[in-house]
Structure formats: structure tokens, C-alpha cells
């Protein structure tokens, strides 16, 4: 994928005013203010979830012409660089109207239902292994909820319906456990949620128990566990989606759509074009890594971090080849015993002379000193190094 300074936004599936269920996928280019139709999703559906992750888009679950939800529950992966779809391992629990987010290198499917029962089920998908596992269930079963992550990668399940409209908010953390936090002021379902640049989670729109569409927007501050009401949406609506197109990284507390399929390219990057220059120590001459550092969710450089804090491992990559270059940016974290604590890769491509800032997320679980290794391979399938590794150390307190 060639990166631009602003990502594209993809709208996936859904149904039209006559109830026709679609596999249509449309792409919005934020730089040119234009739409185009791209390859359709293989399985037409609505009430699905879509999550952007490591440069690909995952369309998960949903229903077709009616209940029950599709079974086996489809997972289809779209590659924007080739405009093609592939198939992943089916989600174990067939469902619709669930929340989905990416956090700590996994995709989480949360709640939802099968048209007669609301679920508390939470399942975690590992895209690298193409494998699902079941994790701790939500305390409150529900459909039509929204899900979002905070700057540390904790997951919030917000609102929903289990026979009544809910204002319940529950938080899932790295210890595989849920806690109840401050309730949302307005009970509702069919809402959307997204995390803003200020680190707050915004809950938008939805439907009340009487079926009325809402334009309410309420903001949750994870640091203070408090809600405030902000300026409402201009248009009241239900079953909407929301995301932030300039998220800091590909898997760094990223937002995803709920209940319909709208998402952004997940490998967000700042890019520029430059002339080939002299190689650096992190290079084989035609591809370089420079400016390695640890950053917070808002891009501030960090020299010391806390246990459980979500941070980004950031580097500037430059393609000095005369042709487009495909690559995989890899971050490996070693503990003080030399054991691997974290290993993740981001695959993409750059045109000749292009540079961009790549960021991978990591959240340490234990205090101590860690070695951060950054390197670039030709691909995960063909692990041929195209840069020398760069090592740095970080203290976790």
C-alpha cells in the first residue's frame, strides 16, 4: 500500500432503503473528496463489524436477509493494495449488532446477539495466526452496543440493549477481566463510539427505549471516570458508525465501526517524498530506518513508561530504491533475560523516494529494562532483511 498523509475511509456492506442486503464496498479519498467503488465483499450482509488492522480491513459477522445470523460467522479480509478479498477463520459465535475493536495486536468481538438472545460473549482474533480464542465475557449481555479503546488499549463496551436500553459501561483490561465504570448519562443502543485526539471516548447518536433517534453526544474521560455532554450531532441517527481518520498507529488503541461496516485504512502514517540520500546505520543502502523512539498516543516522545501504559514504537522509514518497495516493519521487545515479550509486523509498500513514520503499539506488563529491536524484512512470508536492526532500551516502572 502506498501511504498518503490522510487515509481512505471504506464503507462496507449494509442494506438499502428497500431492505436489499449488499456486499458493496465504497472508498472515500479524503485528499480529493471523491468516492469510488472497489471490490465487493464476498458475503453480502449488514449488522456486521469492520476493523482496520495492519493495513488490511476485516469484515466480521452479520446477517443476510433475516435471522439467524450467518453461520459459520464469516471473517473476510480486504487488502487495499491489491483490491482483493480473502477468507479468515470463522468467528466461533455467529452474531450481529456487536462491537469490535483492535487492541494489543488482536481484534475483539464483543456482545451482540442472534435475534432471540443477547450475548455477553467476547472472542479474540489473532490475525497473524488466523485463530480465535474466547476471553472473559462481559458482565452485561447486550446487542447494539458500541466499543472503543483508550490510550492504554483498554476496551470499553458502551450502552446497548437487552430488552431495555442500557447506559452501562464496562471496561476490559490486559488482565482478562471486566470492571464497571461510570454509566453513560443517556441510556441508548445502536450508537457509535470513537476515541478523540484528547484521549476521551465520544458516544454518539443511537436510539432510546421508545425507538426515537438521538443526536446526543456524550464524552467519557477515562482518567477521571466522568461523563460530560458536548455539542449534539446536527442529525439524529441510529446504527451509525464513527472513527478517527488520523489515528496515531495501525494497532494503537484503534477505533472500529459497530453495526455497519465503515472503517479507515488501519496503517496510518505521515508521509513525504524525498530524494535518495546517504544510507544510515539502519540500512542496506536502499532502505533506511531513522529517528527510532517511543511515543505516547498523541505522538510525544517518552524516555520512561509505566506498566500497562500503551506506547508506540516509532521510526521513519525511507525508500531509496528507484522503484516501489514492499516491506514489513517489525518491532521485537526483549526482556532483561533476552526473552521475546512482543513481536509484531506491519506490511506495506512505498514509492521511490517516499518516507513515512511507522508506529507499532506495545504495552509492557512487568517493570524492568527492555530492549526494543526495530528492523525491516521484505515480507513475513519471505523474511529477507532489507535493513540492519536498530536496538534501544527503555525503562518500565
C-alpha positions in Angstrom: 0.0 0.0 0.0 1.3 3.4 -0.8 0.6 5.7 2.1 -0.7 9.2 1.9 -0.8 11.9 4.6 -4.5 11.1 5.1 -6.1 7.6 4.8 -9.0 6.5 2.8 -12.3 5.5 4.5 -14.2 2.4 3.5 -17.9 1.8 3.8 -18.7 -1.9 3.7 -21.9 -3.8 3.3 -25.2 -2.8 4.8 -28.7 -2.6 3.3 -30.6 -0.1 1.2 -34.0 1.6 1.8 -35.8 -1.4 0.2 -34.1 -3.9 2.6 -31.7 -5.3 -0.1 -28.5 -6.5 1.7 -25.3 -5.5 0.0 -21.7 -6.6 -0.4 -20.9 -3.2 -1.9 -17.6 -1.5 -0.7 -17.0 2.1 -1.4 -13.9 4.1 -0.7 -13.7 7.7 0.1 -10.4 9.6 -0.6 -10.1 12.4 2.0 -7.5 14.2 -0.1 -9.6 14.5 -3.3 -13.1 14.5 -1.7 -14.1 11.7 -4.1 -15.7 8.2 -3.8 -15.0 5.1 -5.8 -16.4 1.6 -5.8 -13.8 -1.1 -5.0 -14.0 -5.0 -5.0 -17.2 -6.1 -3.3 -17.2 -8.2 -0.1 -17.7 -11.9 -0.9 -20.5 -12.3 1.6 -23.3 -9.6 1.3 -24.5 -8.7 4.8 -25.5 -6.0 7.3 -25.2 -5.5 11.0 -21.5 -6.6 10.6 -18.4 -5.1 12.2 -15.4 -3.8 10.3 -11.9 -3.3 11.8 -8.8 -1.9 10.2 -5.7 -3.8 11.2 -2.1 -3.7 9.9 -3.0 -2.4 6.5 -6.0 -4.7 5.9 -9.7 -4.5 6.7 -11.5 -7.3 8.4 -15.3 -7.7 7.9 -16.8 -9.9 10.6 -20.1 -11.5 11.3 -23.5 -10.0 10.5 -26.8 -11.2 8.9 -28.1 -11.6 5.4 -31.8 -11.4 4.6 -33.0 -12.2 8.1 -32.4 -14.1 11.3 -30.5 -16.0 12.4 -27.0 -14.6 11.8 -24.8 -16.1 9.2 -23.2 -19.4 10.4 -20.3 -20.1 10.2 -19.8 -16.4 11.0 -17.7 -15.0 8.2 -14.4 -13.2 8.5 -13.3 -11.7 5.2 -10.1 -9.7 4.8 -9.7 -6.9 2.3 -6.2 -5.9 1.0 -6.4 -2.3 -0.3 -3.0 -2.7 -2.1 -4.4 -5.4 -4.4 -8.1 -4.7 -4.2 -8.8 -8.3 -3.3 -10.6 -10.2 -0.6 -9.5 -13.3 1.3 -11.1 -15.5 3.9 -10.1 -15.9 7.6 -11.1 -18.3 10.3 -14.8 -18.0 11.1 -15.8 -16.3 14.3 -16.9 -19.1 16.8 -20.1 -17.3 17.8 -22.4 -16.4 15.0 -23.9 -12.9 15.8 -24.9 -9.5 14.7 -25.0 -6.0 16.1 -21.8 -6.5 18.2 -18.9 -4.2 18.9 -15.4 -4.8 17.5 -12.1 -3.1 18.2 -8.4 -3.8 17.7 -6.1 -3.7 20.8 -2.7 -5.1 21.7 -2.3 -6.9 18.4 -5.7 -8.6 18.5 -9.3 -8.0 17.2 -12.0 -8.3 19.8 -15.7 -9.2 19.0 -17.9 -8.1 21.9 -21.5 -8.9 22.7 -24.2 -8.8 20.0 -27.0 -11.3 19.5 -28.7 -14.0 17.4 -32.1 -12.3 17.1 -33.5 -14.0 20.1 -30.7 -13.9 22.7 -28.3 -11.1 23.7 -24.7 -12.3 24.2 -22.1 -11.4 26.8 -19.5 -13.4 24.7 -16.2 -11.9 23.9 -13.9 -13.5 21.4 -10.3 -12.5 20.4 -8.9 -13.0 16.9 -5.2 -13.2 16.2 -4.8 -12.2 12.6 -1.2 -13.5 12.4 -2.2 -17.0 13.5 -5.7 -16.8 12.0 -7.1 -18.1 15.2 -10.0 -17.2 17.6 -10.0 -17.7 21.4 -12.7 -16.9 23.9 -11.8 -14.5 26.7 -13.7 -13.3 29.8 -17.3 -12.4 29.0 -18.8 -9.0 29.6 -20.8 -8.8 32.8 -23.8 -7.4 30.9 -25.1 -9.3 27.8 -26.4 -6.9 25.1 -26.8 -6.1 21.4 -26.4 -2.8 19.6 -23.6 -1.6 21.9 -20.6 0.5 20.9 -16.9 -0.3 21.6 -13.8 1.9 21.8 -10.3 1.8 23.3 -8.5 4.3 25.5 -4.9 5.4 25.1 -3.7 2.4 27.1 -5.5 -0.1 24.9 -8.3 -0.9 27.5 -11.6 -1.7 25.8 -14.9 -0.1 26.7 -18.3 -1.7 26.0 -20.9 1.2 25.9 -24.6 1.1 26.0 -26.7 -1.4 24.1 -30.0 -3.2 24.6 -31.0 -6.5 26.3 -34.7 -5.8 26.5 -34.2 -2.3 27.8 -31.9 0.5 26.6 -28.7 0.5 28.7 -26.4 3.2 29.9 -24.0 0.5 31.2 -20.2 0.9 30.5 -17.8 -1.9 31.2 -14.0 -1.9 30.8 -11.8 -4.8 29.7 -8.1 -4.7 30.6 -4.9 -6.7 30.0 -5.6 -9.0 33.0 -8.6 -10.5 31.1 -11.1 -9.1 33.4 -14.0 -6.6 33.3 -14.9 -3.8 35.6 -17.9 -1.5 35.6 -17.1 2.2 35.2 -19.3 5.3 35.3 -22.5 4.9 33.4 -23.3 6.9 30.3 -25.8 9.7 31.1 -28.2 8.6 28.4 -29.3 5.0 28.0 -29.3 4.1 24.3 -28.4 1.4 21.7 -27.5 1.5 18.0 -24.9 4.2 18.9 -21.3 4.7 17.8 -18.2 5.5 19.8 -14.8 6.8 18.9 -11.7 8.0 20.8 -10.7 11.6 20.1 -7.2 13.1 20.0 -7.8 14.3 23.6 -8.0 10.7 24.8 -11.7 11.0 25.6 -14.3 8.5 24.2 -17.2 10.1 22.4 -20.6 8.2 22.4 -22.8 9.5 19.6 -26.4 9.1 18.4 -28.4 5.9 18.9 -31.9 5.0 19.9 -33.8 5.3 23.1 -36.2 2.7 24.6 -39.1 4.3 22.7 -37.4 3.9 19.4 -36.5 7.6 19.0 -33.4 8.5 17.1 -31.0 10.6 19.1 -28.4 13.3 18.3 -26.9 13.2 21.8 -23.1 13.2 22.1 -21.5 12.4 25.5 -17.8 12.4 26.3 -16.1 10.0 28.7 -12.8 10.8 30.3 -11.0 7.5 31.2 -8.6 9.3 33.6 -11.3 10.8 35.8 -14.1 8.2 35.1 -16.5 11.0 34.3 -19.0 11.9 31.6 -19.9 15.3 30.2 -22.4 16.3 27.5 -21.0 18.1 24.4 -22.4 19.6 21.3 -25.0 17.3 19.7 -24.9 15.8 16.2 -26.6 18.0 13.6 -28.7 15.0 12.5 -30.2 12.4 14.9 -29.5 8.9 13.7 -29.3 5.2 14.7 -27.0 2.3 13.7 -24.3 4.7 12.8 -20.5 4.3 12.8 -17.7 6.6 13.8 -13.9 6.6 13.6 -11.0 8.9 13.6 -9.1 9.0 10.2 -5.8 10.3 11.7 -5.4 7.7 14.4 -1.8 7.5 15.6 -1.0 3.9 14.6 -2.2 0.8 13.0 -3.0 -1.2 16.1 -2.5 1.5 18.8 -5.8 1.7 20.7 -7.6 1.9 17.3 -11.3 2.5 16.8 -13.6 0.4 14.7 -17.1 0.7 13.5 -20.0 -1.1 15.1 -23.3 -2.4 13.5 -22.3 -1.4 10.0 -19.1 -1.5 8.1 -17.2 1.8 7.9 -13.5 1.9 8.7 -10.3 3.6 7.7 -7.0 2.3 6.4 -5.5 1.0 9.6 -1.9 1.6 8.9 -2.0 5.4 9.3 1.2 7.2 8.6 2.7 10.6 8.0 4.4 10.6 4.6 6.6 12.7 2.4 8.7 12.3 -0.7 12.4 12.9 -0.7 15.4 12.3 -3.0 17.7 9.3 -2.3 20.3 10.2 0.4 23.2 8.6 2.1 22.5 5.4 3.9 22.2 5.3 7.7 23.2 2.6 10.2 19.7 1.1 10.0 20.0 0.5 6.2 21.4 -1.7 3.5 21.7 1.4 1.3 18.3 1.4 -0.5 16.0 1.4 2.5 16.6 3.2 5.8 15.2 3.4 9.4 15.8 6.7 11.2 14.5 8.5 14.3 13.6 5.5 16.4 11.7 6.5 19.5 8.9 5.6 22.0 5.9 7.9 21.8 2.6 8.4 23.6 -0.8 8.2 21.9 -0.5 11.9 21.0 3.0 11.5 19.5 5.1 12.8 22.4 8.5 11.2 22.9 8.8 9.1 26.0 12.0 8.1 27.9 10.3 6.2 30.7 7.0 4.4 30.7 4.7 2.7 33.3 3.5 -0.9 33.5 0.3 -1.3 31.3 0.9 2.0 29.5 0.1 1.8 25.8 3.1 3.3 23.9 4.1 3.4 20.2 7.5 2.3 18.8 8.0 4.9 16.1 10.5 5.1 13.3 10.9 7.0 10.0 11.2 4.6 7.0 12.6 5.8 3.6 12.6 4.0 0.3 15.8 5.0 -1.6 15.1 2.5 -4.4 14.2 3.7 -7.9 11.1 1.5 -7.8 8.2 0.9 -5.4 9.3 -1.3 -2.5 7.2 -3.7 -0.5 8.3 -4.3 3.1 7.4 -5.4 6.6 8.3 -3.2 9.5 8.9 -5.3 12.6 9.2 -4.5 16.3 10.5 -7.0 18.8 10.7 -6.4 22.5 13.1 -8.4 24.7 13.0 -8.5 28.5 16.2 -8.4 30.6 16.6 -12.2 30.2 16.6 -11.8 26.4 13.2 -13.4 26.1 10.8 -12.1 23.5 7.9 -10.3 25.1 6.4 -8.8 21.9 6.8 -9.3 18.2 4.6 -7.6 15.6 4.9 -6.6 11.9 3.3 -4.1 9.6 3.3 -4.8 5.9 3.0 -2.1 3.3 4.8 -0.5 0.3 6.3 2.8 -0.6 7.0 4.5 -3.9 10.6 5.6 -4.8 11.9 8.4 -2.5 8.9 8.2 -0.1 9.2 8.4 3.6 6.7 7.8 6.3 6.5 7.4 10.1 5.6 3.8 11.1 4.3 3.1 14.6 3.7 -0.3 16.4 1.9 -0.4 19.7 3.2 -2.2 22.9 2.0 -2.3 26.5 4.6 -3.7 29.0 3.1 -6.0 31.7 6.1 -6.0 34.1 8.6 -3.4 35.3 12.3 -3.5 34.3 14.6 -2.7 31.4 13.6 -3.8 27.9 15.5 -3.9 24.6 13.5 -2.6 21.6 14.6 -4.1 18.3 13.4 -2.5 15.0 14.1 -4.0 11.6 12.6 -4.4 8.2 12.1 -7.6 6.2 11.0 -8.0 2.6 7.8 -9.7 3.9 6.6 -12.0 6.7 6.4 -14.9 4.2 9.9 -14.2 2.9 11.9 -12.9 5.8 14.8 -11.4 3.9 16.3 -8.5 5.9 16.4 -5.2 4.0 17.8 -3.1 6.9 20.1 -3.7 9.8 18.4 -3.9 13.2 18.3 -0.9 15.5 18.4 -1.5 19.2 17.4 0.8 22.0 16.5 0.4 25.7 13.5 1.6 27.7 12.8 1.5 31.5 9.4 0.4 32.7 8.4 1.5 36.2 
